[in-house]
């Protein structure tokens, strides 16, 4: 059976606790695979100091037929967009 992708879209200063329960539960089901995705392939550091490696950039992900869910945790990265 093919696994469906669950994408965890990360930015710098992402709120690690917001996604923790969801990705733990998804990883317990063999039909789904959690992958990290971001605007680029640079690792992202959460508000809590956890560093996550990025599996795919948004440009690299093209298999939309295999996509089950996108999880977008909150965070502080929006502040840099406002203040420049």
C-alpha positions in Angstrom: 0.0 0.0 0.0 1.3 3.5 -0.9 1.7 5.9 1.9 0.1 9.4 1.7 2.2 12.5 2.5 1.5 14.7 5.5 3.6 17.9 5.0 4.8 19.9 8.0 5.4 23.4 6.6 8.2 25.1 8.7 9.5 28.6 9.0 12.3 29.9 11.3 10.9 30.3 14.8 8.1 27.8 14.2 5.9 26.8 17.2 7.1 23.3 17.8 4.4 22.4 20.4 1.6 23.2 18.0 2.5 20.3 15.6 3.8 17.8 18.2 0.6 15.9 18.9 -0.5 15.8 15.3 2.8 14.5 13.9 3.2 11.9 16.7 -0.3 10.5 15.9 0.3 10.6 12.1 3.6 8.7 12.5 1.8 6.0 14.4 -0.3 5.2 11.3 1.6 3.2 8.6 -0.5 4.7 5.8 1.0 8.2 6.3 4.4 9.7 6.1 5.4 13.0 7.7 7.7 15.2 5.6 9.1 18.6 6.4 8.7 21.3 3.7 9.7 24.9 3.6 10.4 27.7 1.1 14.0 26.5 0.9 16.1 23.5 2.1 17.8 25.3 5.0 17.2 23.8 8.4 14.7 25.7 10.6 14.9 26.3 14.3 11.8 26.4 16.4 10.9 28.8 19.2 11.9 26.1 21.6 15.3 25.7 20.0 14.7 22.5 18.1 16.4 22.4 14.7 14.6 20.5 12.0 16.1 19.4 8.7 13.9 20.1 5.6 13.0 17.2 3.4 11.7 19.2 0.5 11.4 22.7 -0.7 7.9 23.9 -1.8 9.2 23.9 -5.4 10.4 20.3 -5.2 7.0 18.9 -4.0 5.0 18.1 -7.1 3.1 14.9 -6.2 -0.2 16.6 -5.2 -2.1 13.4 -5.8 -0.2 11.8 -2.9 -0.9 14.7 -0.5 -3.1 14.0 2.4 -2.6 17.0 4.7 -0.5 20.1 5.2 0.2 21.2 8.8 1.2 24.8 9.2 2.3 25.6 12.8 2.3 29.2 14.0 5.4 31.0 15.1 7.3 34.2 15.2 8.5 34.4 11.6 5.7 36.8 10.6 7.2 39.5 12.9 10.2 39.8 10.5 7.9 40.2 7.6 6.1 43.2 9.3 9.2 44.9 10.6 11.4 44.1 7.6 
